[in-house]
């Protein structure tokens, strides 16, 4: 889809139908994945990996729903809940926190909990407070659903360290990336990582109290971490999921446009901010009303009916 086609959908009022089609396409993908997984009788754990703001958490929750449609139960876990916290988090040589390394995750605790759940034991799962950057144990215990699945998502989910004790036949790996992007010039599409940066810019501002400058400053470290900790394991994936939404830039404009403009004006050397500013200049904004409550985009803009 081109910018002109997206703008036309906004102008003619067809944007709501476009949103429904894009969302239905993802539901169809998830339904097919659930069918494939349920057909593999040995699978016990589903591993979902992807870069920052690819939509891993929402995809995991929606996949759990599709598995239930097939008569199976599923337990959702996130590697983010097992962050060690700033007191123990490794740092870069310049002293800043390295949140991308596998050492930022309590991999031993996560592996122990996964193995215990698969063995039928009850465990106190971890949770993480992203405002105070501290982890804590959940009050109640959790047990693996009978004849069910664990759905584990996070940037390190495909790293063998986390599931080394789990038989290979019991794993199903999914790599997620927003491949579908708007065509912004001739046959040139917005790169998936740029689409993810715009999502993260809004999410960080909405839910993690980070300024747009902080998000832009962190992004090179995020990409370096993905190159080191995600890309080496991408080839292990049994399937890929396209989390891109062709309509999303129109909906993101009211949220991201101002943040991008602030960075462009105060930090003119930030080339991405200039590119995004020029992009939003020609895209017509669309209200979020028609975006479903379980959409991946709700993970970014808020208003989700899912619990995070």
C-alpha angles and dihedrals in degrees: 000000000000130000089251092054092048092049090049090053089053093046096048096043092247092119092095091057090046089053091051092050094049092048093046089053090058093047088053090052092050092047090053091049091051091051091051093048095047090051090061102078097193097055114113104156130043116203118203118191134172144132127286113301093005088130099256098150097049091043090052092051093046091048088054088056092050090050088054089052085060091052096259129121123225137194117209120216129176126206087214089071088062097057109137093226131238094289090066102021116123118244136218118247089264091059098254120129118268102215094167100064121099086237089069086070124070089234094172092056093044093049090047092052093047092049092047092050092049088051090056097254127139117243140182102239122214125249129190131217106214093190095057095024093230132129127219140178118257113246098232128052126248129212131194111261112251110265087356141124140250112226107200118186135180143100090282098041094111093048106114090220091077097052103024092128093051116093113249092236089060093059131083114186126204127187115203127202134155095241096158106082137160118270103241102177130015103308094339116116127199105266113251091238090056090051089052092049091055090050092048092047090059096039094050091050094045102042112010100044093235122147119235088250091058092050093050091046092050096046098083089053090049092053092046089052092050091051090053103036108025111029096057089062100039092095089062091068117117091201141005128224123207107219096178121121118201093210099048101097090061090054094041094052096083089049102038103027096078094043091052092047092053091055093044093054099042098035107032092170089069099099096187090058090054092049092048091047091053090046095052090047090070100034118092114228122242126200117245094231095108095046106110119244091242096047120130086236090062087066085066107034099032131233094103120161088211123089117241 
